C-alpha cells in the first residue's frame, strides 16, 4: 500500500451499496467489460473506490465505485460522472482486481 496525493479527476462510474467482499470482483469485471465494449480503455485508469469504513458503516450502506478516468461527458445511465477531489489516498491492489486497475481509499 502507498499513500499518494491524487489530483482531482473526472470519472465515469457505477456504484454499489453492500458489504465489501468477493462480489466486488464481479462488479469490477462487469465494468471492465463495458469499458472494452465501448472502446474506452485507451491507456486510461480504472479505479475501484471503497468510500466507507466498514467498521463504522453498516454493511448494506458501504459504497463501492468502479470508475474510468476520462474527460468524456456523454455517458448514459446507469453510468454516472463525478469529479474525485484531489486528496491523499491509500492506493493498493487486492485479490478481487484482475487486469489494470487501482483500488483507492480516501484517508479520513
DSSP file (Angstrom, degrees, kcal/mol; ACC not computed):
  #  RESIDUE AA STRUCTURE BP1 BP2  ACC     N-H-->O    O-->H-N    N-H-->O    O-->H-N    TCO  KAPPA ALPHA  PHI   PSI    X-CA   Y-CA   Z-CA
    1    1 A X              0   0    0      0, 0.0     2,-0.4     0, 0.0    91,-0.2   0.000 360.0 360.0 360.0 141.7    0.0    0.0    0.0
    2    2 A X  E     -A   91   0A   0     89,-2.3    89,-3.1     2,-0.0     2,-0.6  -0.949 360.0-137.3-125.4 148.0    1.2    3.5   -0.8
    3    3 A X  E     +A   90   0A   0     -2,-0.4     2,-0.3    87,-0.2    87,-0.2  -0.933  38.8 165.8-101.0 125.1   -0.1    6.9    0.4
    4    4 A X  E     -A   89   0A   0     85,-2.5    85,-2.7    -2,-0.6     2,-0.5  -0.995  39.4-121.4-144.2 144.1   -0.2    9.2   -2.6
    5    5 A X  E     -A   88   0A   0     -2,-0.3     2,-0.4    83,-0.2    83,-0.2  -0.759  29.9-166.2 -82.3 127.2   -1.7   12.6   -3.4
    6    6 A X  E     -A   87   0A   0     81,-2.8    81,-1.8    -2,-0.5     3,-0.1  -0.961  16.9-128.1-113.1 132.7   -4.0   12.3   -6.5
    7    7 A X        -     0   0    0     -2,-0.4    77,-0.1    79,-0.2    80,-0.1  -0.317  42.8 -80.4 -70.1 161.0   -5.2   15.4   -8.3
    8    8 A X        +     0   0    0     78,-0.1     2,-0.3    75,-0.1    77,-0.2  -0.361  60.1 175.9 -59.2 140.1   -8.9   15.9   -8.9
    9    9 A X  E     -B   84   0A   0     75,-1.6    75,-3.1    -3,-0.1     2,-0.3  -0.997  31.0-114.4-152.1 147.2  -10.0   14.0  -11.9
   10   10 A X  E     -B   83   0A   0     -2,-0.3    60,-2.0    73,-0.2     2,-0.4  -0.607  34.3-173.6 -80.9 136.4  -13.3   13.2  -13.7
   11   11 A X  E     -BC  82  69A   0     71,-2.8    71,-1.8    -2,-0.3     2,-0.5  -0.975  25.5-143.4-128.7 148.9  -14.5    9.6  -13.7
   12   12 A X  E     +BC  81  68A   0     56,-2.1    56,-2.7    -2,-0.4     2,-0.3  -0.947  47.4 165.4 -98.2 127.8  -17.4    7.8  -15.4
   13   13 A X  E     -BC  80  67A   0     67,-3.0    67,-2.7    -2,-0.5     2,-0.3  -0.891  40.8-144.1-145.8 166.7  -18.5    5.3  -12.7
   14   14 A X  E     - C   0  66A   0     52,-2.1    52,-2.1    -2,-0.3     2,-0.4  -0.954  23.0-153.1-127.7 151.9  -21.0    2.9  -11.3
   15   15 A X  E     - C   0  65A   0     -2,-0.3     2,-0.4    50,-0.2    50,-0.2  -0.960   8.1-168.2-128.3 143.3  -21.7    2.4   -7.6
   16   16 A X  E     - C   0  64A   0     48,-2.4    48,-2.3    -2,-0.4     2,-0.6  -0.968  12.8-147.0-125.7 150.1  -23.0   -0.5   -5.5
   17   17 A X  E     + C   0  63A   0     -2,-0.4     2,-0.3    46,-0.2    46,-0.2  -0.955  54.6  90.0-115.6 110.9  -24.2   -0.4   -1.9
   18   18 A X  S    S-     0   0    0     44,-2.1    42,-0.2    -2,-0.6    -2,-0.1  -0.951  81.4 -52.1 179.7 173.0  -23.4   -3.6    0.0
   19   19 A X        -     0   0    0     -2,-0.3     2,-0.2     1,-0.1     4,-0.2  -0.324  61.7-108.1 -59.8 142.1  -20.7   -5.2    2.2
   20   20 A X  S    S+     0   0    0      3,-0.1     2,-0.3     2,-0.1    -1,-0.1  -0.517  71.0 100.6 -68.6 140.8  -17.3   -5.1    0.7
   21   21 A X  S >  S-     0   0    0     -2,-0.2     3,-2.1    -3,-0.1     4,-0.3  -0.978  83.0 -32.4 171.0-160.3  -16.2   -8.6   -0.4
   22   22 A X  T >> S+     0   0    0     -2,-0.3     3,-1.4     1,-0.3     4,-0.8   0.734 117.4  71.3 -61.2 -24.5  -15.9  -11.0   -3.3
   23   23 A X  H 3> S+     0   0    0      1,-0.3     4,-2.1     2,-0.2    -1,-0.3   0.722  84.1  71.7 -65.2 -18.4  -18.8   -9.6   -5.2
   24   24 A X  H <> S+     0   0    0     -3,-2.1     4,-2.6     1,-0.2    -1,-0.3   0.833  90.7  59.2 -64.1 -30.1  -16.6   -6.5   -5.9
   25   25 A X  H <> S+     0   0    0     -3,-1.4     4,-2.9    -4,-0.3    -1,-0.2   0.938 106.8  45.2 -62.7 -46.5  -14.6   -8.7   -8.3
   26   26 A X  H  X S+     0   0    0     -4,-0.8     4,-2.8     2,-0.2     5,-0.2   0.911 112.4  52.1 -62.9 -42.3  -17.8   -9.3  -10.4
   27   27 A X  H  X S+     0   0    0     -4,-2.1     4,-1.9     2,-0.2    -2,-0.2   0.923 113.4  43.9 -59.6 -45.7  -18.7   -5.6  -10.2
   28   28 A X  H  X S+     0   0    0     -4,-2.6     4,-2.7     2,-0.2    -2,-0.2   0.915 113.3  51.3 -65.4 -44.5  -15.2   -4.7  -11.4
   29   29 A X  H  X S+     0   0    0     -4,-2.9     4,-2.1     1,-0.2    -2,-0.2   0.913 110.5  48.8 -61.0 -44.0  -15.1   -7.4  -14.1
   30   30 A X  H  X S+     0   0    0     -4,-2.8     4,-1.9     2,-0.2    -1,-0.2   0.894 111.7  49.6 -63.3 -40.0  -18.5   -6.2  -15.5
   31   31 A X  H  X S+     0   0    0     -4,-1.9     4,-2.5    -5,-0.2    -2,-0.2   0.920 109.7  50.6 -65.6 -43.3  -17.4   -2.6  -15.6
   32   32 A X  H  X S+     0   0    0     -4,-2.7     4,-2.5     1,-0.2    -1,-0.2   0.878 108.2  53.4 -62.5 -36.9  -14.2   -3.5  -17.4
   33   33 A X  H  X S+     0   0    0     -4,-2.1     4,-2.6     2,-0.2    -1,-0.2   0.907 109.4  48.7 -63.7 -40.8  -16.2   -5.5  -20.0
   34   34 A X  H  X S+     0   0    0     -4,-1.9     4,-1.9     2,-0.2    -2,-0.2   0.927 110.4  51.2 -62.4 -45.2  -18.4   -2.4  -20.5
   35   35 A X  H  <>S+     0   0    0     -4,-2.5     5,-2.7     1,-0.2     6,-0.5   0.921 113.6  44.7 -58.1 -45.7  -15.2   -0.2  -20.9
   36   36 A X  H ><5S+     0   0    0     -4,-2.5     3,-1.5     1,-0.2    -1,-0.2   0.908 110.2  54.0 -66.3 -42.0  -13.8   -2.6  -23.5
   37   37 A X  H 3<5S+     0   0    0     -4,-2.6    -1,-0.2     1,-0.3    -2,-0.2   0.827 112.2  45.0 -62.5 -31.3  -17.2   -3.0  -25.4
   38   38 A X  T 3<5S-     0   0    0     -4,-1.9    -1,-0.3    -5,-0.2    -2,-0.2   0.350 110.8-123.1 -92.2   5.0  -17.3    0.8  -25.7
   39   39 A X  T < 5S+     0   0    0     -3,-1.5    -3,-0.2    -4,-0.1    -2,-0.1   0.900  70.3 133.0  53.4  45.4  -13.6    1.0  -26.8
   40   40 A X      < +     0   0    0     -5,-2.7     2,-1.7    -6,-0.1     4,-0.2   0.625  35.1  93.0 -99.9 -16.4  -12.9    3.4  -23.9
   41   41 A X        +     0   0    0     -6,-0.5     2,-0.2     1,-0.1    -1,-0.1  -0.591  41.0 148.3 -85.7  88.6   -9.8    1.8  -22.4
   42   42 A X  S    S-     0   0    0     -2,-1.7    -1,-0.1     3,-0.0     3,-0.1  -0.505  88.8 -54.2-116.8  59.9   -7.2    3.8  -24.3
   43   43 A X  S    S+     0   0    0     -2,-0.2    -2,-0.1     1,-0.2     2,-0.0   0.578 102.9 135.8  80.7   9.5   -4.4    3.9  -21.7
   44   44 A X        -     0   0    0     -4,-0.2     2,-0.4     1,-0.1    -1,-0.2  -0.229  55.7-106.4 -81.2 177.4   -6.8    5.3  -19.1
   45   45 A X        -     0   0    0     24,-0.3    24,-2.7    -3,-0.1     2,-0.5  -0.880  18.1-150.9-110.4 137.8   -7.0    4.2  -15.5
   46   46 A X  E     -D   68   0A   0     -2,-0.4    56,-2.0    54,-0.3     2,-0.4  -0.928  20.6-161.3-104.9 130.7   -9.8    2.1  -14.0
   47   47 A X  E     -De  67 102A   0     20,-3.3    20,-2.6    -2,-0.5     2,-0.5  -0.859  18.1-155.6-114.6 145.4  -10.3    2.8  -10.3
   48   48 A X  E     -De  66 103A   0     54,-3.0    56,-2.8    -2,-0.4     2,-0.6  -0.991  20.4-163.2-110.6 125.5  -12.1    0.8   -7.5
   49   49 A X  E     -De  65 104A   0     16,-3.5    16,-2.4    -2,-0.5     2,-0.8  -0.917  13.8-165.7-120.1 109.8  -13.1    3.2   -4.8
   50   50 A X  E     -D   64   0A   0     54,-1.4    56,-0.4    -2,-0.6    14,-0.2  -0.840  13.6-178.7 -88.0 111.5  -14.1    2.0   -1.3
   51   51 A X        +     0   0    0     12,-2.6     2,-0.3    -2,-0.8    -1,-0.1   0.548  52.2  53.1 -96.1  -8.7  -15.8    5.0    0.1
   52   52 A X  S    S-     0   0    0     11,-0.5     2,-0.7     5,-0.0    10,-0.0  -0.912  77.2-116.9-131.1 154.7  -16.7    3.9    3.6
   53   53 A X    >>  -     0   0    0     -2,-0.3     3,-2.0     1,-0.1     4,-1.7  -0.811  23.7-152.4 -85.0 113.1  -15.0    2.4    6.7
   54   54 A X  T 34 S+     0   0    0     -2,-0.7    -1,-0.1     1,-0.3     5,-0.1   0.645  93.4  61.9 -67.2 -11.9  -16.8   -1.0    7.1
   55   55 A X  T 34 S+     0   0    0      1,-0.1    -1,-0.3     3,-0.1     3,-0.1   0.635 117.1  28.8 -83.0 -13.9  -16.1   -0.8   10.9
   56   56 A X  T <4 S+     0   0    0     -3,-2.0     2,-0.4     1,-0.1    -2,-0.2   0.530 113.4  67.2-118.8 -12.7  -18.2    2.3   11.1
   57   57 A X  S  < S-     0   0    0     -4,-1.7     5,-0.1     2,-0.0    -1,-0.1  -0.919  88.4-107.2-115.4 134.4  -20.7    1.9    8.3
   58   58 A X    >   -     0   0    0     -2,-0.4     3,-2.3     1,-0.1     4,-0.5  -0.304  33.1-118.1 -56.4 142.7  -23.5   -0.7    8.2
   59   59 A X  G >  S+     0   0    0      1,-0.3     3,-1.3     2,-0.2    -1,-0.1   0.858 113.5  56.5 -52.9 -40.1  -22.6   -3.4    5.6
   60   60 A X  G 3  S+     0   0    0      1,-0.2    -1,-0.3   -42,-0.2    -2,-0.1   0.623 108.9  47.9 -70.5 -10.8  -25.7   -2.6    3.5
   61   61 A X  G <  S+     0   0    0     -3,-2.3     2,-0.4   -44,-0.1    -1,-0.2   0.365  77.0 122.8-110.5   3.3  -24.6    1.1    3.2
   62   62 A X    <   -     0   0    0     -3,-1.3   -44,-2.1    -4,-0.5     2,-0.5  -0.536  54.8-143.0 -70.1 124.9  -20.9    0.6    2.2
   63   63 A X  E     +C   17   0A   0     -2,-0.4   -12,-2.6   -46,-0.2   -11,-0.5  -0.775  21.9 177.8 -95.7 128.4  -20.3    2.4   -1.1
   64   64 A X  E     -CD  16  50A   0    -48,-2.3   -48,-2.4    -2,-0.5     2,-0.4  -0.994   6.8-171.5-129.8 125.0  -18.0    0.9   -3.7
   65   65 A X  E     -CD  15  49A   0    -16,-2.4   -16,-3.5    -2,-0.4     2,-0.4  -0.892  14.0-159.8-116.0 146.1  -17.5    2.5   -7.0
   66   66 A X  E     +CD  14  48A   0    -52,-2.1   -52,-2.1    -2,-0.4     2,-0.3  -0.992  27.9 172.8-117.5 133.5  -15.7    1.4  -10.1
   67   67 A X  E     -CD  13  47A   0    -20,-2.6   -20,-3.3    -2,-0.4     2,-0.5  -0.972  32.4-137.1-146.0 155.5  -14.7    4.2  -12.4
   68   68 A X  E     -CD  12  46A   0    -56,-2.7   -56,-2.1    -2,-0.3     2,-0.5  -0.954  27.8-127.3-111.1 123.8  -12.8    5.1  -15.6
   69   69 A X  E     +C   11   0A   0    -24,-2.7     2,-0.3    -2,-0.5   -24,-0.3  -0.603  53.1 146.9 -69.2 122.5  -10.7    8.3  -15.5
   70   70 A X        -     0   0    0    -60,-2.0   -60,-0.2    -2,-0.5    -2,-0.0  -0.989  55.7-144.5-156.6 156.6  -11.9   10.2  -18.6
   71   71 A X  S    S+     0   0    0     -2,-0.3    -1,-0.1   -62,-0.1   -60,-0.1   0.513  71.0 109.5 -99.1 -10.5  -12.6   13.6  -20.0
   72   72 A X        -     0   0    0      1,-0.1    -2,-0.1   -62,-0.1     3,-0.1  -0.274  43.1-176.6 -65.1 153.3  -15.6   12.5  -21.9
   73   73 A X        +     0   0    0      1,-0.1    -1,-0.1     8,-0.0     8,-0.1   0.218  56.6  92.8-133.2  12.8  -19.0   13.7  -20.7
   74   74 A X        +     0   0    0      2,-0.0     2,-0.2     0, 0.0    -1,-0.1  -0.168  51.2 135.5-107.4  40.5  -21.5   11.9  -22.9
   75   75 A X        -     0   0    0     -3,-0.1     2,-0.3     3,-0.0     6,-0.1  -0.590  43.0-139.8 -90.4 151.3  -22.3    8.8  -21.0
   76   76 A X    >   -     0   0    0     -2,-0.2     3,-1.8     1,-0.1    -2,-0.0  -0.754  40.7 -53.8-105.7 154.2  -25.8    7.4  -20.5
   77   77 A X  T 3  S+     0   0    0      1,-0.3    -1,-0.1    -2,-0.3     3,-0.1  -0.326 117.4  42.5 -57.8 143.7  -27.3    5.9  -17.3
   78   78 A X  T 3  S+     0   0    0    -65,-0.1     2,-0.4    -3,-0.0    -1,-0.3  -0.975 107.8  77.9 -87.4   5.8  -26.5    3.7  -15.4
   79   79 A X    <   -     0   0    0     -3,-1.8     2,-0.2   -65,-0.1   -65,-0.2  -0.625  65.3-174.1 -77.2 129.8  -23.1    5.3  -15.9
   80   80 A X  E     -B   13   0A   0    -67,-2.7   -67,-3.0    -2,-0.4     2,-0.3  -0.689  11.3-139.3-114.4 171.1  -22.7    8.5  -13.8
   81   81 A X  E     +B   12   0A   0    -69,-0.2     2,-0.3    -2,-0.2   -69,-0.2  -0.973  26.0 151.9-133.4 150.1  -20.0   11.0  -13.7
   82   82 A X  E     -B   11   0A   0    -71,-1.8   -71,-2.8    -2,-0.3     2,-0.6  -0.973  41.9-105.2-161.3 169.1  -18.3   13.0  -11.0
   83   83 A X  E     -B   10   0A   0     -2,-0.3     2,-0.6   -73,-0.2   -73,-0.2  -0.913  26.1-141.7-101.8 124.6  -15.0   14.6  -10.0
   84   84 A X  E     -B    9   0A   0    -75,-3.1   -75,-1.6    -2,-0.6     3,-0.1  -0.765  31.8-119.8 -79.5 124.6  -12.9   12.8   -7.5
   85   85 A X        -     0   0    0     -2,-0.6     2,-0.2   -77,-0.2   -79,-0.1  -0.344  25.9-101.4 -68.5 146.7  -11.4   15.6   -5.3
   86   86 A X        +     0   0    0    -81,-0.1     2,-0.3   -78,-0.0   -79,-0.2  -0.481  69.6 124.3 -62.4 132.4   -7.7   16.0   -5.1
   87   87 A X  E     -A    6   0A   0    -81,-1.8   -81,-2.8    -2,-0.2     2,-0.4  -0.972  65.3 -72.4-172.6 174.0   -6.5   14.5   -1.8
   88   88 A X  E     -A    5   0A   0     -2,-0.3    19,-1.6   -83,-0.2     2,-0.3  -0.747  53.5-176.8 -84.2 134.8   -4.2   11.9   -0.2
   89   89 A X  E     -AF   4 106A   0    -85,-2.7   -85,-2.5    -2,-0.4     2,-0.5  -0.946  31.9-121.3-132.1 151.0   -5.4    8.4   -0.8
   90   90 A X  E     -AF   3 105A   0     15,-3.1    15,-2.1    -2,-0.3     2,-0.5  -0.842  35.7-162.6 -86.1 126.7   -4.3    4.9    0.2
   91   91 A X  E     +AF   2 104A   0    -89,-3.1   -89,-2.3    -2,-0.5     2,-0.3  -0.954  23.7 137.2-119.8 127.8   -3.6    3.0   -3.0
   92   92 A X  E     - F   0 103A   0     11,-2.4    11,-1.7    -2,-0.5     2,-0.4  -0.980  44.6-117.7-159.5 166.0   -3.4   -0.7   -3.2
   93   93 A X        -     0   0    0     -2,-0.3     2,-0.3     9,-0.2     9,-0.1  -0.897  29.3-172.0-108.9 143.5   -4.3   -3.9   -5.1
   94   94 A X    >   -     0   0    0     -2,-0.4     3,-2.2     1,-0.0    -2,-0.0  -0.864  40.3 -92.5-131.8 170.1   -6.5   -6.6   -3.6
   95   95 A X  T 3  S+     0   0    0      1,-0.3   -73,-0.0    -2,-0.3    -2,-0.0   0.724 115.5  63.2 -57.6 -27.3   -7.5  -10.1   -4.7
   96   96 A X  T 3  S+     0   0    0      2,-0.0     2,-0.4   -75,-0.0    -1,-0.3   0.613  83.5  93.0 -78.2  -7.5  -10.7   -9.0   -6.5
   97   97 A X    <   -     0   0    0     -3,-2.2     2,-0.4   -69,-0.1   -72,-0.1  -0.715  51.3-178.7 -89.6 133.3   -8.9   -6.9   -9.1
   98   98 A X        -     0   0    0     -2,-0.4     2,-0.1   -73,-0.1    -2,-0.0  -0.998  55.0  -5.9-127.6 128.2   -8.0   -8.6  -12.4
   99   99 A X  S    S-     0   0    0     -2,-0.4     2,-0.8     2,-0.1    -2,-0.0  -0.354 117.6  -8.9  82.6-167.6   -6.1   -6.7  -15.0
  100  100 A X  S    S+     0   0    0     -2,-0.1     2,-0.3    -3,-0.0   -54,-0.3  -0.503  88.2 118.6 -73.7 107.4   -5.2   -3.0  -14.9
  101  101 A X        -     0   0    0     -2,-0.8     2,-0.4   -56,-0.1   -54,-0.2  -0.979  44.9-145.6-159.2 161.3   -7.0   -1.3  -12.0
  102  102 A X  E     -e   47   0A   0    -56,-2.0   -54,-3.0    -2,-0.3     2,-0.5  -0.991   9.6-147.6-131.1 137.3   -6.2    0.6   -8.9
  103  103 A X  E     -eF  48  92A   0    -11,-1.7   -11,-2.4    -2,-0.4     2,-0.4  -0.921  22.7-176.7-105.2 130.6   -8.1    0.5   -5.6
  104  104 A X  E     -eF  49  91A   0    -56,-2.8   -54,-1.4    -2,-0.5     2,-0.4  -0.960  15.6-168.8-129.7 147.6   -8.1    3.7   -3.6
  105  105 A X  E     - F   0  90A   0    -15,-2.1   -15,-3.1    -2,-0.4     2,-0.2  -0.999  27.8-122.8-130.4 129.8   -9.5    4.7   -0.2
  106  106 A X  E     - F   0  89A   0    -56,-0.4     2,-0.4    -2,-0.4   -17,-0.2  -0.513  30.1-116.2 -70.4 136.7   -9.6    8.3    0.9
  107  107 A X              0   0    0    -19,-1.6   -19,-0.1    -2,-0.2    -1,-0.1  -0.613 360.0 360.0 -73.7 126.9   -7.7    8.9    4.1
  108  108 A X              0   0    0     -2,-0.4    -1,-0.1    -3,-0.0    -2,-0.0   0.425 360.0 360.0 -96.4 360.0  -10.2   10.1    6.7
